[in-house]
């Protein structure tokens, strides 16, 4: 069975709009490649619950605070 991938996009930083666009591009590319990828916006979903939601891997497409400062990476 293929891994279920969460693409983190949006978020709460000032760069939210850029992240939404980046995440949409990543999501489209992964899906075109046959990857089981799903958009997840940390503004709406508690990322601490990703494993419980069945995700095996995460692609971080967040910009600014939270996505580029090691905060999310530190949760692993």
MOPAC internal coordinates of N, CA, C and O (Angstrom, degrees):
PM7 1SCF
backbone

  N    0.0000 0     0.00 0     0.00 0    0    0    0
  C    1.4520 1     0.00 0     0.00 0    1    0    0
  C    1.5279 1   109.08 1     0.00 0    2    1    0
  O    1.2310 1   120.39 1   -43.49 1    3    2    1
  N    1.3096 1   116.87 1   136.51 1    3    2    1
  C    1.4622 1   122.41 1  -178.95 1    5    3    2
  C    1.5222 1   111.14 1   -72.89 1    6    5    3
  O    1.2310 1   121.62 1   -29.68 1    7    6    5
  N    1.3209 1   114.50 1   150.32 1    7    6    5
  C    1.4602 1   119.94 1   177.15 1    9    7    6
  C    1.5218 1   111.07 1   -66.22 1   10    9    7
  O    1.2310 1   121.22 1   -34.98 1   11   10    9
  N    1.3152 1   115.27 1   145.02 1   11   10    9
  C    1.4599 1   122.54 1   173.79 1   13   11   10
  C    1.5277 1   106.61 1   -94.83 1   14   13   11
  O    1.2310 1   120.72 1   -59.41 1   15   14   13
  N    1.3371 1   116.23 1   120.59 1   15   14   13
  C    1.4555 1   122.38 1  -173.96 1   17   15   14
  C    1.5263 1   110.96 1  -107.27 1   18   17   15
  O    1.2310 1   120.69 1   -49.18 1   19   18   17
  N    1.3296 1   116.29 1   130.82 1   19   18   17
  C    1.4669 1   121.72 1   172.77 1   21   19   18
  C    1.5237 1   107.97 1   -94.94 1   22   21   19
  O    1.2310 1   120.39 1   -52.55 1   23   22   21
  N    1.3178 1   116.86 1   127.45 1   23   22   21
  C    1.4655 1   121.36 1   173.65 1   25   23   22
  C    1.5265 1   106.21 1  -103.06 1   26   25   23
  O    1.2310 1   121.12 1   -72.38 1   27   26   25
  N    1.3362 1   115.45 1   107.62 1   27   26   25
  C    1.4617 1   119.84 1  -179.74 1   29   27   26
  C    1.5192 1   109.19 1   -79.51 1   30   29   27
  O    1.2310 1   121.01 1   -55.07 1   31   30   29
  N    1.3238 1   115.67 1   124.93 1   31   30   29
  C    1.4559 1   121.33 1  -177.73 1   33   31   30
  C    1.5124 1   109.94 1  -145.14 1   34   33   31
  O    1.2310 1   121.00 1   -20.78 1   35   34   33
  N    1.3183 1   115.68 1   159.22 1   35   34   33
  C    1.4635 1   119.79 1   178.67 1   37   35   34
  C    1.5128 1   111.17 1    86.56 1   38   37   35
  O    1.2310 1   120.58 1    79.91 1   39   38   37
  N    1.3110 1   116.50 1  -100.09 1   39   38   37
  C    1.4563 1   120.99 1  -179.89 1   41   39   38
  C    1.5192 1   112.71 1    77.15 1   42   41   39
  O    1.2310 1   121.27 1    18.35 1   43   42   41
  N    1.3277 1   115.17 1  -161.65 1   43   42   41
  C    1.4646 1   120.25 1  -173.91 1   45   43   42
  C    1.5256 1   113.90 1  -117.00 1   46   45   43
  O    1.2310 1   119.68 1  -177.38 1   47   46   45
  N    1.3145 1   118.22 1     2.62 1   47   46   45
  C    1.4695 1   119.49 1  -177.65 1   49   47   46
  C    1.5265 1   110.94 1   -75.80 1   50   49   47
  O    1.2310 1   121.26 1    -9.18 1   51   50   49
  N    1.3176 1   115.19 1   170.82 1   51   50   49
  C    1.4633 1   121.08 1   177.54 1   53   51   50
  C    1.5258 1   111.50 1   -65.16 1   54   53   51
  O    1.2310 1   120.32 1   165.32 1   55   54   53
  N    1.3213 1   116.99 1   -14.68 1   55   54   53
  C    1.4627 1   122.11 1  -179.20 1   57   55   54
  C    1.5277 1   112.23 1   -98.89 1   58   57   55
  O    1.2310 1   120.34 1  -155.91 1   59   58   57
  N    1.3095 1   116.96 1    24.09 1   59   58   57
  C    1.4654 1   122.47 1  -178.07 1   61   59   58
  C    1.5309 1   112.85 1   -53.91 1   62   61   59
  O    1.2310 1   119.89 1   131.73 1   63   62   61
  N    1.3277 1   117.81 1   -48.27 1   63   62   61
  C    1.4671 1   120.63 1  -176.89 1   65   63   62
  C    1.5240 1   111.80 1   -62.10 1   66   65   63
  O    1.2310 1   120.38 1   138.76 1   67   66   65
  N    1.3270 1   116.88 1   -41.24 1   67   66   65
  C    1.4644 1   120.82 1   177.72 1   69   67   66
  C    1.5228 1   109.51 1   -62.73 1   70   69   67
  O    1.2310 1   120.55 1   137.43 1   71   70   69
  N    1.3198 1   116.56 1   -42.57 1   71   70   69
  C    1.4551 1   121.56 1   179.70 1   73   71   70
  C    1.5284 1   111.97 1   -63.55 1   74   73   71
  O    1.2310 1   120.34 1   140.64 1   75   74   73
  N    1.3193 1   116.95 1   -39.36 1   75   74   73
  C    1.4688 1   119.84 1   177.78 1   77   75   74
  C    1.5245 1   110.60 1   -61.22 1   78   77   75
  O    1.2310 1   120.41 1   138.78 1   79   78   77
  N    1.3354 1   116.83 1   -41.22 1   79   78   77
  C    1.4623 1   120.87 1   178.17 1   81   79   78
  C    1.5241 1   111.63 1   -68.14 1   82   81   79
  O    1.2310 1   120.27 1   135.02 1   83   82   81
  N    1.3278 1   117.09 1   -44.98 1   83   82   81
  C    1.4633 1   121.13 1   178.72 1   85   83   82
  C    1.5204 1   110.59 1   -61.40 1   86   85   83
  O    1.2310 1   121.14 1   133.76 1   87   86   85
  N    1.3190 1   115.43 1   -46.24 1   87   86   85
  C    1.4580 1   120.46 1  -179.36 1   89   87   86
  C    1.5129 1   112.63 1   -61.98 1   90   89   87
  O    1.2310 1   120.35 1   140.60 1   91   90   89
  N    1.3252 1   116.93 1   -39.40 1   91   90   89
  C    1.4662 1   120.71 1   178.41 1   93   91   90
  C    1.5235 1   110.64 1   -63.62 1   94   93   91
  O    1.2310 1   120.28 1   140.60 1   95   94   93
  N    1.3331 1   117.08 1   -39.40 1   95   94   93
  C    1.4650 1   120.87 1   178.48 1   97   95   94
  C    1.5253 1   110.92 1   -66.87 1   98   97   95
  O    1.2310 1   120.25 1   136.56 1   99   98   97
  N    1.3286 1   117.13 1   -43.44 1   99   98   97
  C    1.4652 1   121.43 1   177.88 1  101   99   98
  C    1.5240 1   109.99 1   -62.24 1  102  101   99
  O    1.2310 1   120.65 1   133.48 1  103  102  101
  N    1.3166 1   116.36 1   -46.52 1  103  102  101
  C    1.4609 1   121.84 1  -179.90 1  105  103  102
  C    1.5269 1   110.83 1   -57.80 1  106  105  103
  O    1.2310 1   120.44 1   133.57 1  107  106  105
  N    1.3268 1   116.77 1   -46.43 1  107  106  105
  C    1.4674 1   120.99 1  -179.99 1  109  107  106
  C    1.5238 1   110.89 1   -61.92 1  110  109  107
  O    1.2310 1   120.39 1   136.23 1  111  110  109
  N    1.3245 1   116.85 1   -43.77 1  111  110  109
  C    1.4590 1   120.35 1   179.81 1  113  111  110
  C    1.5152 1   112.74 1   -63.80 1  114  113  111
  O    1.2310 1   120.35 1   136.62 1  115  114  113
  N    1.3224 1   116.93 1   -43.38 1  115  114  113
  C    1.4610 1   120.48 1   178.80 1  117  115  114
  C    1.5230 1   110.92 1   -63.60 1  118  117  115
  O    1.2310 1   120.56 1   135.50 1  119  118  117
  N    1.3024 1   116.54 1   -44.50 1  119  118  117
  C    1.4652 1   120.56 1  -179.63 1  121  119  118
  C    1.5267 1   111.42 1   -65.17 1  122  121  119
  O    1.2310 1   120.25 1   141.40 1  123  122  121
  N    1.3320 1   117.13 1   -38.60 1  123  122  121
  C    1.4650 1   120.38 1   176.43 1  125  123  122
  C    1.5196 1   110.72 1   -60.79 1  126  125  123
  O    1.2310 1   120.83 1   148.99 1  127  126  125
  N    1.3246 1   116.02 1   -31.01 1  127  126  125
  C    1.4580 1   121.62 1   178.68 1  129  127  126
  C    1.5171 1   113.44 1   -85.12 1  130  129  127
  O    1.2310 1   120.15 1  -173.30 1  131  130  129
  N    1.3177 1   117.33 1     6.70 1  131  130  129
  C    1.4551 1   121.30 1   177.63 1  133  131  130
  C    1.5160 1   114.85 1    82.56 1  134  133  131
  O    1.2310 1   120.23 1  -165.08 1  135  134  133
  N    1.3173 1   117.17 1    14.92 1  135  134  133
  C    1.4634 1   121.87 1  -179.64 1  137  135  134
  C    1.5292 1   109.75 1   -85.41 1  138  137  135
  O    1.2310 1   121.11 1   -40.74 1  139  138  137
  N    1.3341 1   115.48 1   139.26 1  139  138  137
  C    1.4704 1   121.82 1   177.75 1  141  139  138
  C    1.5307 1   108.20 1   -81.14 1  142  141  139
  O    1.2310 1   120.81 1   -98.23 1  143  142  141
  N    1.3418 1   116.06 1    81.77 1  143  142  141
  C    1.4664 1   122.14 1  -175.12 1  145  143  142
  C    1.5225 1   110.81 1  -110.57 1  146  145  143
  O    1.2310 1   121.35 1   -36.07 1  147  146  145
  N    1.3469 1   115.03 1   143.93 1  147  146  145
  C    1.4654 1   121.43 1  -176.50 1  149  147  146
  C    1.5247 1   109.88 1  -136.37 1  150  149  147
  O    1.2310 1   119.73 1   -41.61 1  151  150  149
  N    1.3367 1   118.12 1   138.39 1  151  150  149
  C    1.4613 1   120.30 1   177.38 1  153  151  150
  C    1.5290 1   110.96 1   -74.84 1  154  153  151
  O    1.2310 1   121.06 1   -42.23 1  155  154  153
  N    1.3208 1   115.59 1   137.77 1  155  154  153
  C    1.4648 1   121.14 1   176.58 1  157  155  154
  C    1.5287 1   107.45 1  -136.22 1  158  157  155
  O    1.2310 1   120.63 1   -59.10 1  159  158  157
  N    1.3120 1   116.40 1   120.90 1  159  158  157
  C    1.4621 1   121.82 1   178.82 1  161  159  158
  C    1.5282 1   108.28 1  -102.03 1  162  161  159
  O    1.2310 1   119.85 1   -67.06 1  163  162  161
  N    1.3413 1   117.88 1   112.94 1  163  162  161
  C    1.4633 1   120.75 1  -179.83 1  165  163  162
  C    1.5270 1   114.03 1   -59.32 1  166  165  163
  O    1.2310 1   120.02 1   164.22 1  167  166  165
  N    1.3195 1   117.57 1   -15.78 1  167  166  165
  C    1.4637 1   120.54 1   175.29 1  169  167  166
  C    1.5243 1   110.10 1   -70.55 1  170  169  167
  O    1.2310 1   120.50 1   156.75 1  171  170  169
  N    1.3354 1   116.65 1   -23.25 1  171  170  169
  C    1.4646 1   121.69 1  -176.37 1  173  171  170
  C    1.5254 1   113.94 1  -113.51 1  174  173  171
  O    1.2310 1   120.26 1   159.49 1  175  174  173
  N    1.3385 1   117.12 1   -20.51 1  175  174  173
  C    1.4647 1   122.04 1  -174.81 1  177  175  174
  C    1.5253 1   109.02 1  -128.48 1  178  177  175
  O    1.2310 1   120.36 1   -42.98 1  179  178  177
  N    1.3257 1   116.92 1   137.02 1  179  178  177
  C    1.4631 1   121.91 1   176.09 1  181  179  178
  C    1.5271 1   108.31 1   -75.29 1  182  181  179
  O    1.2310 1   120.31 1   -70.10 1  183  182  181
  N    1.3338 1   117.01 1   109.90 1  183  182  181
  C    1.4612 1   120.04 1  -175.98 1  185  183  182
  C    1.5254 1   112.59 1   -64.44 1  186  185  183
  O    1.2310 1   119.70 1   162.26 1  187  186  185
  N    1.3134 1   118.17 1   -17.74 1  187  186  185
  C    1.4641 1   120.77 1   175.86 1  189  187  186
  C    1.5252 1   110.92 1   -66.53 1  190  189  187
  O    1.2310 1   120.12 1   165.63 1  191  190  189
  N    1.3234 1   117.37 1   -14.37 1  191  190  189
  C    1.4641 1   122.25 1  -178.59 1  193  191  190
  C    1.5316 1   113.21 1   -97.56 1  194  193  191
  O    1.2310 1   119.70 1  -176.91 1  195  194  193
  N    1.3251 1   118.19 1     3.09 1  195  194  193
  C    1.4680 1   120.50 1  -175.62 1  197  195  194
  C    1.5239 1   112.76 1   -58.02 1  198  197  195
  O    1.2310 1   120.06 1   136.79 1  199  198  197
  N    1.3089 1   117.49 1   -43.21 1  199  198  197
  C    1.4663 1   120.26 1   179.95 1  201  199  198
  C    1.5252 1   110.28 1   -62.61 1  202  201  199
  O    1.2310 1   120.48 1   136.40 1  203  202  201
  N    1.3177 1   116.69 1   -43.60 1  203  202  201
  C    1.4686 1   121.00 1   178.70 1  205  203  202
  C    1.5253 1   111.17 1   -64.68 1  206  205  203
  O    1.2310 1   120.44 1   155.57 1  207  206  205
  N    1.3366 1   116.76 1   -24.43 1  207  206  205
  C    1.4617 1   121.63 1   179.10 1  209  207  206
  C    1.5338 1   111.88 1   -84.64 1  210  209  207
  O    1.2310 1   120.33 1  -178.46 1  211  210  209
  N    1.3218 1   116.97 1     1.54 1  211  210  209
  C    1.4591 1   121.10 1   175.22 1  213  211  210
  C    1.5186 1   116.01 1    93.83 1  214  213  211
  O    1.2310 1   119.95 1  -170.35 1  215  214  213
  N    1.3311 1   117.70 1     9.65 1  215  214  213
  C    1.4643 1   119.89 1   179.10 1  217  215  214
  C    1.5251 1   110.07 1   -84.04 1  218  217  215
  O    1.2310 1   120.94 1   -44.62 1  219  218  217
  N    1.3431 1   115.82 1   135.38 1  219  218  217
  C    1.4617 1   120.95 1   177.06 1  221  219  218
  C    1.5268 1   112.16 1   -98.67 1  222  221  219
  O    1.2310 1   120.63 1   152.51 1  223  222  221
  N    1.3351 1   116.39 1   -27.49 1  223  222  221
  C    1.4628 1   120.81 1  -177.72 1  225  223  222
  C    1.5245 1   109.86 1  -139.16 1  226  225  223
  O    1.2310 1   121.56 1   -20.65 1  227  226  225
  N    1.3503 1   114.62 1   159.35 1  227  226  225
  C    1.4635 1   120.70 1  -179.39 1  229  227  226
  C    1.5267 1   108.97 1  -133.26 1  230  229  227
  O    1.2310 1   120.89 1   -45.11 1  231  230  229
  N    1.3258 1   115.91 1   134.89 1  231  230  229
  C    1.4650 1   122.16 1   170.81 1  233  231  230
  C    1.5233 1   105.89 1  -109.31 1  234  233  231
  O    1.2310 1   120.58 1   -61.07 1  235  234  233
  N    1.3215 1   116.50 1   118.93 1  235  234  233
  C    1.4616 1   120.57 1  -177.39 1  237  235  234
  C    1.5287 1   109.56 1   -90.96 1  238  237  235
  O    1.2310 1   120.86 1   -69.27 1  239  238  237
  N    1.3236 1   115.96 1   110.73 1  239  238  237
  C    1.4653 1   121.94 1   176.88 1  241  239  238
  C    1.5254 1   109.72 1  -112.02 1  242  241  239
  O    1.2310 1   121.08 1  -152.21 1  243  242  241
  N    1.3248 1   115.53 1    27.79 1  243  242  241
  C    1.4634 1   121.17 1   178.51 1  245  243  242
  C    1.5198 1   109.05 1   -86.97 1  246  245  243
  O    1.2310 1   120.43 1   -35.02 1  247  246  245
  N    1.3104 1   116.79 1   144.98 1  247  246  245
  C    1.4622 1   122.46 1   177.87 1  249  247  246
  C    1.5246 1   108.60 1  -114.48 1  250  249  247
  O    1.2310 1   120.90 1   -29.69 1  251  250  249
  N    1.3272 1   115.88 1   150.31 1  251  250  249
  C    1.4548 1   120.01 1   177.31 1  253  251  250
  C    1.5194 1   112.88 1    76.76 1  254  253  251
  O    1.2310 1   121.36 1    24.25 1  255  254  253
  N    1.3315 1   114.99 1  -155.75 1  255  254  253
  C    1.4611 1   122.07 1  -176.99 1  257  255  254
  C    1.5258 1   111.05 1   -56.25 1  258  257  255
  O    1.2310 1   121.12 1   -46.51 1  259  258  257
  N    1.3150 1   115.47 1   133.49 1  259  258  257
  C    1.4578 1   121.38 1   179.36 1  261  259  258
  C    1.5120 1   112.78 1    96.95 1  262  261  259
  O    1.2310 1   120.12 1   139.44 1  263  262  261
  N    1.3138 1   117.38 1   -40.56 1  263  262  261
  C    1.4566 1   120.60 1  -177.73 1  265  263  262
  C    1.5075 1   114.20 1   -99.33 1  266  265  263
  O    1.2310 1   120.56 1   148.54 1  267  266  265
  N    1.3208 1   116.53 1   -31.46 1  267  266  265
  C    1.4609 1   119.92 1  -175.50 1  269  267  266
  C    1.5253 1   113.29 1  -114.75 1  270  269  267
  O    1.2310 1   120.14 1  -173.33 1  271  270  269
  N    1.3135 1   117.35 1     6.67 1  271  270  269
  C    1.4671 1   119.30 1  -176.65 1  273  271  270
  C    1.5236 1   113.59 1  -111.75 1  274  273  271
  O    1.2310 1   120.16 1  -172.80 1  275  274  273
  N    1.3331 1   117.30 1     7.20 1  275  274  273
  C    1.4594 1   121.04 1   177.39 1  277  275  274
  C    1.5168 1   114.94 1    89.19 1  278  277  275
  O    1.2310 1   119.71 1   176.93 1  279  278  277
  N    1.3168 1   118.15 1    -3.07 1  279  278  277
  C    1.4623 1   121.04 1  -178.48 1  281  279  278
  C    1.5238 1   111.22 1   -59.73 1  282  281  279
  O    1.2310 1   120.08 1   126.41 1  283  282  281
  N    1.3152 1   117.45 1   -53.59 1  283  282  281
  C    1.4677 1   120.38 1  -179.11 1  285  283  282
  C    1.5182 1   111.59 1   -68.51 1  286  285  283
  O    1.2310 1   120.34 1   140.41 1  287  286  285
  N    1.3241 1   116.96 1   -39.59 1  287  286  285
  C    1.4528 1   120.10 1   179.63 1  289  287  286
  C    1.5219 1   110.75 1   -61.17 1  290  289  287
  O    1.2310 1   120.32 1   148.77 1  291  290  289
  N    1.3173 1   117.00 1   -31.23 1  291  290  289
  C    1.4536 1   121.86 1   179.58 1  293  291  290
  C    1.5188 1   113.73 1   -70.43 1  294  293  291
  O    1.2310 1   120.32 1   166.68 1  295  294  293
  N    1.3243 1   117.00 1   -13.32 1  295  294  293
  C    1.4640 1   120.55 1   179.46 1  297  295  294
  C    1.5224 1   112.19 1   -78.39 1  298  297  295
  O    1.2310 1   120.35 1   161.55 1  299  298  297
  N    1.3304 1   116.94 1   -18.45 1  299  298  297
  C    1.4686 1   121.06 1  -175.05 1  301  299  298
  C    1.5038 1   111.99 1   -69.28 1  302  301  299
  O    1.2310 1   120.10 1   180.00 1  303  302  301

